[in-house]
Amino acid sequence: MYPPRRKITLMPAIALAALGALVAFPALSSSRLYAAGPERFSSVAVHRGDTLWSLAENRTPAGGNIQDTVDTIIAVNHLNGATVLPGQLLKIPR
């Protein structure tokens, strides 16, 4: 007649999942997540003759990168370019 059929078990899959958990859990638990500190902004009204570069230059700390400040102003204010208009209010990092 026919040979007896083998029963399919989940034991190999369970053992593999347990081994994976034993390896992954210590690695994940030792990592630490750090949140960035809150950024502070001041609102500035653009005057005639102001440019993003001049606004950033006046508010970038000594030794800081003015281009980084310009990029932050563009990102925070959702600007499409470097053009600003007199009377426009901009958030500028302190």
C-alpha positions, -999 to +999 in steps of 0.1 A: +000+000+000+010+036+004+036+048+029+023+068+059+022+106+053+044+128+074+027+155+095+038+190+086+048+209+118+055+245+125+083+236+149+112+246+125+095+280+118+090+286+155+126+277+163+139+300+136+117+329+148+128+324+184+165+324+173+160+356+153+143+372+183+172+362+206+197+378+182+177+409+174+163+419+208+196+426+225+208+446+195+177+467+194+175+473+232+210+487+234+204+514+208+193+548+221+172+574+203+179+610+208+155+637+198+167+670+185+163+700+208+135+724+198+146+751+174+137+787+183+126+812+156+120+849+155+096+866+130+112+892+109+096+916+084+114+920+051+124+956+043+132+971+009+167+959-001+167+929+022+178+895+007+178+861+022+216+863+023+216+896+042+190+884+067+209+851+073+242+870+075+229+892+103+216+863+123+242+836+118+265+832+148+302+840+144+319+812+126+286+797+115+277+788+079+255+815+063+244+791+035+230+767+062+210+796+077+197+805+042+187+769+036+169+767+070+150+800+062+139+786+029+128+753+044+110+767+074+091+793+054+083+769+025+099+793-001+102+782-037+133+804-043+154+831-029+131+860-037+116+879-008+093+908-009+091+939+014+065+933+041+068+896+040+071+879+074+098+852+077+107+828+105+144+830+111+164+808+135+178+824+165 
